[in-house]
Structures are given as structure tokens and as C-alpha cells.
Amino acid sequence: MDVSDPSLPVNAALVTLTAGGASLARRLAPRLPGARVHGLAGRVTDANIAFDDVSRHLAGLFAAGTPIVGVCASGILIRALAPYLTDKRNEPPVVAVAADGSVAVPLLGGHNGANVLARHIAASLGGTAAITTASDLADGSALDDPPPGWTVANPEMAKPIAAAWLASEPVALRHDAGDPSWLREGGMIFADTGAIAIRITDRAESPEQNELLLYPPSLTLGVGCERDTDPQALISLVDQTLGQAGLAPQSVAVVTSLDVKMDEPAVHAVAAHLGAPLRFFDAPTLEAESPRLATPSDLVFRAVGCHGVSEGAALAASGPTGALVVPKTRGAKVTCAVARASAIDAASVGTRRGSLSIVGTGPGAADYRAPAADQAIARADHIVGYGPYIGLLGDAVNGKRRHEFALGEEEARCRAALDLAAAGEQVVLVSSGDPGIYAMAALVFELLDCENASSWNRVALDVVPGISAMQLAAARAGAPLGHDFCAISLSDLLTPWPAIEQRLQAAAEADFVVALYNPVSKQRRHQLAAASDILLAHRPADTPVIIARNLARDGESVQVLPLAELTADGVDMLSLVVVGNSTSRAVRRGGGNWVYTPRGYGATPAGDAAPVSPAASKAM
């Protein structure tokens, strides 16, 4: 199943009360964009989010508008949420799923995504979606939840229409635009006349009494503008053009333009304003539309390689049977045109703007991965990265194209990710930890800076942070980063060793807590000893040191030992070393050895703090 389906609700809470239900929820989570497992404390031990009070937790999710998938009896959901039911148009989707995955039942918010969610869950698990909405048609569409691209002007009329249909009363169908075949394929039979009717039009009209008004996705909008045009100027021209032509903005199936405008804010602003997808064409494709243009321009051809941008884009998107209904109209530095076709599948039009999300996966375990990272991975078609890091994502990358690279091929990874995104693909480049800390994000921006490639510059970029090794090591040991700290990589592959020594010296003199990345490798063993000597010259020999290895993975170990005993033995590239400052303390409390750095440099609160000794250096 396609987790990138835009009709799927996102960030669903998979609520489970038992270990068996949790197993199914974990199986389902990668198949729903941004989904997290919520488990009842004491019964479910490995949920992303734990809760103690079932009814209170469900009520809180419902009030926040969070889609709820309860892997539990439907009665539990009904009893918990019944007191909060007010307006069915605004309630989030709620689906009950049998513990064996055999049935998914949309209980609430059927036309707010619950029906779609139930069908998706059933298809993912090989079960059945028990859709009970009266107005649903045989093909799975509903009058107030029509196929993608269609808009209902007055959804409150869906119920009377459905009631008339179920009662075998005549329902008339009137349409002057769009393709209504989905209604007939759903089993609906229409009369030539009737007291109640469905009208389909792309005209800017209001519904009449006893009439359900549907706007079909029958219009394509082509736009053009000069570089860095004020978005409001293009929006105003589009609104004015549609208004003067008497066309419904709801029927704009797609906004289109020339591909050199992929990164133009004004073009994106128009698509967002209309709530329509945005697609692009290259100049040869638009030039092929020249015979159909109403106002070809040699000036435009000399500038961009085609005789018309807005008209050409609108016609190309409408297909060979489409026709211009509004030729090019001009404003200050902006143009637009409108074409019409009976049926437009926006997903098959032109090329979408490619995106590249540089995602931090954290240390590897799903529990330590940000929901935003899961959402980016769910949206992506391609996953690029170091093979073992991609492997840590488990089922989250099922059904996606994997592009695996070896260690040392960092630049090749970044180039591959940028090239895929430049071709219109939705791409995730994965880094362990945080992508901006000794990882891939800096290299991506360095390539963009140095090469200034026009195709790369059109890509939509974002960086999704992750939990770094430094953060998780600190959390495992207590709070060693409680005051000023810095991070220094001991690898001299990219940074000369004298520069690293200079930074170590400065950090030691300034009394920073220091996180040492890349401390030891098979070829590099002397750097850690040199760093220890530099730090020892400026802080006590019993300064606590944390050695964290394989964090949140099999074989995790966390040790605390005094700085004087720090050696390269037992330290490798899977390790992170955190060296406290002169005020950092190691204490034995609650059966564990903890390290913290006081928040200030004043007097330390009284208490029995223990210096770190060899006996305390055992694994925590």
C-alpha cells in the first residue's frame, strides 16, 4: 500500500492495551504516515508513548484532532469518546481494528478520513474494511467524500440524496463539465428529471434548493512570472481571471508552469492559495503546444525556449482533448491562462517539484526517532544512505527504492540524493544521529554552494533533526551537559591534527565539557591519548569520563571512569566519549552511577558525591 497517498490521515495514534495488540500496532505503524504506537503502561512495554488512564488518553487524542486507530474492542473506543461527540464534520477519524487484523471498522469521522484509513489498514493486513456509511457507493466513494480532485459545495445535501437513492426515488443528474462516470460505476441510477438532483459544473455558481453541487477537477491553470515576483501579484491575477470568466476555483485540478519556475515562491503561493497540486513541464514539451497557442510570443521563445508559458502549460496539462477557455491574461510581471478537459488526473501531469529531506534517524532505534523523521520517510519514494543505517529503519522503508552506499562514499550519497530530487522524486537522505552534526547535511549544502547547479537549486530541501550520540550518551549517564559544552571530532581525515589539537587546547582552557566524536579507529589510536593529556592539564585527574558504545542498539554499553584512566582500549568508531569539566561530578544514587555538571559555577549543593574510582568504571 502507498503510505504517501495524500488522502491518508497522518500522525495517527495506534492505541493498544495488550502485548498482542502492540505486536499488530508495530506491524501496522510503518504503513501509516507518521503513526506512533500508544501503549497502556504495565501491559505494553515497548510503545512509543505510554499512558495510564485509557479513557483520559483517548479523550485527549480526540480533542487534539489526532486520528485514532484502536487495536482493541470497538466498545472501549465508543464508551471513551461518546461524551465528546458534538460536530461530526470536525471530528477526527477513529478506527477500531480487530486484534488479529481481520477487520477494520471506521467508527467516527468516516468522511474525514476514517473510511480511507480503514480501507488502507484492511488492505495492509489482508483483512476487511467494514464500511457502514450510508452514502458510500459500491466503488468506495461517497457523495460527500468524492474521488480526489472533486469538491462538494454543500455536503449537507449528501444525506437527502443518499436517502432518495436508497428509497428508489428519482435523482436527476445535470452536468456541463467533468466526467461523472464514478457516480454511475458506483451503482447509482439517475432519472432525466427529479425533485432532487446532483449538478456537476466548473462554473462559479451556488447550489439551488434540493441540489447537491459538485465541482469536478476539469480546469488546468498555467502561470508565468518574472523572477522573485511578489506572490500576491500572481494570486490577484489568477483570482481576477477566474472571477471574470465565471470559473470555480474549486475546479482547478492542477497549477502548471515551466520547470525553471520550480523554485519560484509566487508559483507555489498560487497552488497553495487554490489548494491544488503543482506540476511543471520542460521547454520542449511546452513548445510542442505552439500550434494550439492563442498568443504565441517570439520574445518568450528567445527567453525560455518556448512560445508560451502559461497557455502552453495549461494546454499540456489538459491533454490532447483539452482546449483553452481563457487565453493568456497579463498583469505586472505575471501571466495566467486556463484550459478545460473532461477528466484530469493531476498525478499524471508533468513533473512535480522534487524534494530532499535530510533526516536524522537518531541512534537507530525507532523509539528515538522523531515523528517528523518518520513522516519524511513515509512520504519519500527513495531512501539514500549508508546501507546499515537504512537497515536500522526496518519496516519503515518497505516498498521504497533503496540506494545504499558504503562508508567513505559520502559525497556520492549526496550527489545521488540531489540528482533523484532534481528529477522530481521525493527523496530522503538518512544520517545516523543528527544530520547536521558531523553528518550529511553540511555536505549537501557544501555541494549546493560550490556547484550552484540549476537543477539542484530547484529542489525543495529540508533538514529533520535527530537525537545525536552526544545527547543520548549524556542521557544514559545522567546530565553531563548541564553547563557549557562543545563537540570535537578526533578524526584527522578531513581536519589537520594541529587544528584539532588547537581546538582541544582551547576547550580545555575554557573548561568546557567536551564530547569527543570519532575517538578511535583501526588506523587512529594515538589521538584519544593526546586529547586526554591536553584535558588533564586543565582539570582534575578524577574528572568523570563517559564512554558510550552502540547506543540504543544491541550490545549497548555505558561506562564511567576517571579521566586519568582513559585509554584507547575498548573505544572505537562506534563509541562516543564525553569528558566532564572541572565541576562535573559522579554520584551513586538510586542504585546507579550518575554524572552531572552543575548548571552554574557557584557552590555545589551539599551531599555525598563520590569521586570516580576504578570500581565505578564498570558498565552502567
PyMOL commands that set and color helices and strands:
alter all, ss='L'
color gray80, all
select helices_A, chain A and resi 19-31+54-63+74-84+110-112+114-125+155-166+181-185+231-245+249-251+259-261+265-274+283-287+290-292+298-304+310-318+346-348+366-368+371-379+387-391+394-397+410-422+440-451+454-457+469-477+497-509+526-536+563-565+614-617
alter helices_A, ss='H'
color red, helices_A
select strands_A, chain A and resi 13-16+36-40+49-51+68-71+94-97+103-108+128-129+151-152+171-175+196-200+211-215+219-225+252-258+278-281+323-331+334-340+355-360+382-386+401-405+426-431+460-464+478-479+485-489+513-517+544-549+557-562+575-579+585-589+592-596
alter strands_A, ss='S'
color yellow, strands_A
deselect
rebuild
show_as cartoon
